[in-house]
Structure formats: structure tokens, C-alpha cells
Amino acid sequence: MIKENEVYAENKELTFPLNNRIINGYGDTSELSEQELAIYRFYKAFNEKNMEAITKVWANTEDITAENPAGGIRRGWSDLKWVYERVLGSPAKVSAEFYDYTIHVANEVFWSVGRERVFLNFSGEDITMNIRITRIFMIIDEEWRLVHLHGSFEDPEMLFKYQQATGSADS
């Protein structure tokens, strides 16, 4: 029997608890798992527009990947870094939070699957966007490092507004 807060896995033997926490890089971290703390560090860096901290969250290697409509397909830190520099350096006020998620752990790798709400203020207009997001982390130098991100905007019009506001359109 599947409980209300669990997601049924395809292999019919595992269930993964659906987490109702919101991770945004602020607040008490005492009840977060080590995997949630890695996600927390990402949102803290992003919401504080801290490029140095973003760099520490990601594995700074040339075999990381990101597939996000706001920045296209990026392979390697040198290719992905400019997307964050544009978004974090843009005049738009952008913040985000992660929610409605599951975390799946396999030895020195974990992935999170959930939703992201992005709050954008550009030219005085407040916009909330919804993104379906998956992240993969690996243990590198004894720390969870982000090695892959996939995001899909739920509304194409919101994607266009985000790209305009942050200058992050795929080139």
C-alpha cells in the first residue's frame, strides 16, 4: 500500500518519500539531510547572487552537463559558467526555491527530482515561474558537487520573459 506522501517506483519494490519542505537557502538547516544540504547550498548561492559559492556547488570539470531552456545545453564548467554570470549579474531580481521533491541515493551519487519556483522582478513586474527540475550530485573531494542539471519551464511564455530579463537565451 502506498502512503499518501510516497511516490510509487517503477520496480514496484521501492517507494520514495515525497518531501514537502521548501529549500531556498534560508532558514534552519538542522533537519536537512546531507543531500538536502547540498541543494540548500545551491539555492543560498543563487539567491544571494554569489558566483563564488555557485562555483563551489558545481564540480568545476569539463564533464559536467546542464540542459536548461534558459541557457541551452552546456557541457563543462567553462561552457556553463557564463549562464550563471549572466543571470546573477543581470539587473533583474531573481530568486528561487525547490519543493515537491524526492531524493534518490546510490552510493556516491544522488539525484533530486522536483519543482522549482522562480520569482522574477524585471522592470517593476513581478512574475512567478514554475520549472520541473532534476539535479545529479556526486561526491568529489569529500563534498556533494553538482554534475548535471535538467530543467523544463512549464510555460513557454515565462521562459521567454526569463531569458529577456536575465540575458540567458541560448546562443
Protein Blocks (a to p, Z undefined) as FASTA:
>chain_A
ZZfkbccdfklmaccdddfbdcehiajfklpcfklmmmmmmmmmmmnopaklmmmmpccb
fkbccddfklopaedjklmmmmmmmmmmpmbdcddddehiadddehjaccdddddddddd
eehiacddddddddddddeehiacdfbdcdddfblklmmmmmmmnopacZZ
